[in-house]
Amino acid sequence: MFQLLSIVHVFLAVTLIALILIQRANTDASGAFGADGGNGAALEKRGVEKSLHRLTIFVAIIFALSLVYPIVIH
């Protein structure tokens, strides 16, 4: 059980890191292509960016729950 949980932690951690880095790369790229950030529309997440944001939150919650799970069980 411990070995499986360790594998899940590593997988979730790597996935979370990748999702965060992808989001950061997207914001830099949008600034390079003319999004000056001066208007309110630049702060809204749309399309794929919004989906990535929600997926990142979901993976972060699952990661946190997987860390708490062994504490609650014992």
C-alpha positions in Angstrom: 0.0 0.0 0.0 2.8 2.4 0.9 4.6 1.8 -2.4 1.5 2.4 -4.4 0.8 5.6 -2.5 4.4 6.7 -3.1 4.0 6.2 -6.8 0.7 8.2 -6.8 2.4 11.0 -5.0 5.3 11.2 -7.4 2.9 11.1 -10.4 0.7 13.8 -9.0 3.6 16.0 -8.1 5.2 15.8 -11.5 1.8 16.4 -13.1 1.1 19.4 -10.9 4.6 20.9 -11.7 4.0 20.4 -15.4 0.6 22.0 -15.3 1.9 25.0 -13.4 4.8 25.5 -15.8 2.5 25.2 -18.8 0.3 27.9 -17.4 3.2 30.2 -16.8 4.5 29.7 -20.3 1.1 30.6 -21.7 1.0 33.9 -19.9 4.4 34.9 -21.1 3.5 33.9 -24.6 0.3 36.0 -24.6 2.3 39.1 -23.5 4.7 38.5 -26.3 1.9 38.6 -28.9 0.3 41.9 -28.0 -1.6 41.4 -24.8 -0.5 44.5 -23.0 -2.4 43.8 -19.8 -3.8 47.3 -19.7 -7.4 46.2 -20.1 -9.6 43.9 -18.0 -9.9 41.3 -20.7 -6.3 40.2 -20.3 -7.1 39.0 -16.7 -9.9 36.7 -17.8 -9.1 33.1 -18.5 -10.8 31.6 -21.6 -10.8 28.4 -23.5 -7.8 26.1 -22.9 -6.3 28.4 -20.4 -9.4 28.2 -18.2 -9.4 24.4 -18.6 -5.7 24.2 -17.6 -6.4 26.4 -14.6 -9.3 24.2 -13.4 -7.3 21.0 -14.0 -4.4 22.4 -12.0 -6.8 23.1 -9.1 -8.2 19.6 -9.3 -4.8 17.9 -9.4 -3.7 20.1 -6.4 -6.7 19.0 -4.4 -6.2 15.3 -5.2 -2.5 15.7 -4.3 -3.4 17.3 -0.9 -5.9 14.6 -0.2 -3.5 11.9 -1.0 -1.1 13.4 1.5 -3.7 13.6 4.2 -5.1 10.1 3.5 -2.3 8.1 5.4 -2.7 10.4 8.4 -6.4 9.9 8.7 -6.2 6.1 8.2 -3.7 5.6 11.0 
